[in-house]
Amino acid sequence: MPVYIALTTLNENGREAVKTNPKKIKANKAALETMGVKVLGQYITLGRYDFVNIFEAKNEETILKAAVNLSGKGIAHTETLVALSVDSFTKIDWTAVICARTPSSAAAPP
């Protein structure tokens, strides 16, 4: 199943909600799972993002619905990335990739 990484930054309301009731973090995990998203990892981080979450979902539509549902609460901004394992990447047949360069564009510049 595809893996997704969500980088989340809380706004003021989100920070207050987490401080007031940290158990909401686990409630969000349960809500995601009811939407068909498996939570592989949840991390609270220091720096630019407050949370890094790793999810598994059957497709982009599933993860999009979950992201819109959670971001609609108005407590955070989330950037979601599609992740590909190194093993999957190295199995790609790159010889089948069509190069965008044409023979005339391959010539050395004047």
Backbone torsions as a table, in degrees:
resi	resn	phi	psi	omega
1	MET	NA	146.4	178.8
2	PRO	-61.9	147.9	179.1
3	VAL	-111.7	141.8	-179.4
4	TYR	-130.0	145.7	176.3
5	ILE	-117.7	126.9	178.9
6	ALA	-110.1	124.0	176.4
7	LEU	-103.5	117.3	-171.2
8	THR	-119.6	135.0	174.0
9	THR	-119.4	123.3	178.9
10	LEU	-79.2	144.9	170.1
11	ASN	-91.1	-175.0	-176.9
12	GLU	-57.8	-42.8	178.6
13	ASN	-62.8	-39.1	179.2
14	GLY	-66.8	-42.4	178.0
15	ARG	-62.8	-40.8	178.8
16	GLU	-65.3	-41.9	-179.7
17	ALA	-62.6	-41.4	180.0
18	VAL	-69.3	-38.9	177.8
19	LYS	-66.2	-42.7	-177.5
20	THR	-69.5	-41.4	-176.3
21	ASN	-143.4	82.2	-178.3
22	PRO	-61.2	-18.9	179.7
23	LYS	-68.1	-13.2	176.8
24	LYS	-62.4	-26.0	179.1
25	ILE	-61.8	-45.9	178.9
26	LYS	-70.7	-30.8	177.4
27	ALA	-65.6	-37.7	176.6
28	ASN	-63.7	-37.5	177.8
29	LYS	-61.2	-46.0	179.5
30	ALA	-63.2	-39.8	179.5
31	ALA	-64.3	-41.3	178.4
32	LEU	-61.8	-41.5	-178.2
33	GLU	-66.1	-31.7	176.4
34	THR	-71.0	-18.7	178.1
35	MET	-91.7	4.4	178.9
36	GLY	90.5	16.4	179.8
37	VAL	-109.4	121.8	177.7
38	LYS	-89.9	128.2	179.1
39	VAL	-88.4	112.7	179.8
40	LEU	-87.1	-27.5	179.6
41	GLY	-167.5	143.1	175.6
42	GLN	-130.5	127.4	-177.7
43	TYR	-132.8	133.3	171.4
44	ILE	-91.4	129.9	-172.8
45	THR	-124.3	159.3	172.4
46	LEU	-99.3	148.1	178.5
47	GLY	112.0	-147.7	-173.1
48	ARG	-62.0	-35.8	-178.3
49	TYR	-112.0	146.2	178.4
50	ASP	-86.3	-31.2	-179.7
51	PHE	-138.2	145.4	167.4
52	VAL	-124.7	121.9	-179.5
53	ASN	-120.1	141.9	177.6
54	ILE	-116.9	123.7	-175.1
55	PHE	-122.1	160.8	170.7
56	GLU	-128.6	132.6	179.4
57	ALA	-147.6	157.0	-174.8
58	LYS	-68.2	-25.0	-179.2
59	ASN	-166.6	174.9	-178.3
60	GLU	-64.7	-33.8	-179.7
61	GLU	-61.4	-42.6	179.6
62	THR	-63.3	-46.4	-178.3
63	ILE	-69.3	-33.9	178.6
64	LEU	-65.1	-44.9	178.4
65	LYS	-59.9	-42.9	179.5
66	ALA	-65.2	-43.5	-179.3
67	ALA	-64.2	-43.5	179.5
68	VAL	-65.3	-40.6	179.2
69	ASN	-60.6	-47.2	-177.8
70	LEU	-74.1	-40.1	-179.4
71	SER	-71.3	-21.7	178.2
72	GLY	-66.1	-10.8	178.4
73	LYS	-75.9	-11.1	176.2
74	GLY	71.9	28.5	-178.5
75	ILE	-116.8	-5.6	-175.1
76	ALA	-158.3	162.4	170.1
77	HIS	-115.4	130.6	-177.9
78	THR	-124.5	135.2	172.6
79	GLU	-111.6	122.4	-176.7
80	THR	-108.7	131.8	-178.6
81	LEU	-115.2	144.9	171.4
82	VAL	-87.1	131.6	-178.4
83	ALA	-114.2	142.0	177.9
84	LEU	-125.8	129.1	-179.5
85	SER	-65.6	156.2	178.0
86	VAL	-62.3	-39.0	178.2
87	ASP	-60.4	-43.8	178.1
88	SER	-64.3	-41.1	-179.6
89	PHE	-61.6	-44.0	-176.5
90	THR	-72.1	-13.4	178.0
91	LYS	-88.6	-5.6	179.9
92	ILE	-67.6	133.6	177.0
93	ASP	-83.5	93.9	-176.3
94	TRP	-73.3	-16.4	178.4
95	THR	-69.2	-20.8	-179.7
96	ALA	-85.5	-6.1	-178.7
97	VAL	-77.6	127.7	-179.7
98	ILE	-83.5	126.6	-180.0
99	CYS	-76.3	138.5	-178.8
100	ALA	-76.9	-12.7	-178.5
101	ARG	-77.6	137.3	175.1
102	THR	-96.9	162.2	-179.8
103	PRO	-56.3	-36.8	-179.1
104	SER	-70.9	-30.9	179.3
105	SER	-81.1	-13.2	179.9
106	ALA	-80.2	-14.5	-179.1
107	ALA	-64.6	153.2	179.1
108	ALA	-65.4	145.9	178.5
109	PRO	-64.4	150.8	-178.6
110	PRO	-65.1	NA	NA
